[in-house]
Amino acid sequence: MKTPSALQAKIRHRGEAVAAGPRRLYPCYFDGIGTSRLTAAVVERALSDPGTARNWNTLRRMAELTAPA
């Protein structure tokens, strides 16, 4: 797997940035994700590693649904 800096180098739009975590990548879409060209395919090609993406609101809801009562 390549480093996230390889991906950051490919981002040409000022409204996007990425940060790395342990086995995670945190993209930030300052202008919204709707017009972004930072797609899953771009990320996978830049990092030479497949991945998946989840919306933060979806993750919060999943955590609520699976939390002990």
Summary of the structure (lengths in Angstrom):
residues: 69
radius of gyration: 13.7
end to end distance: 39.3
largest distance: 45.6
contacts: 135
relative contact order: 0.18
helix: 38%
strand: 17%
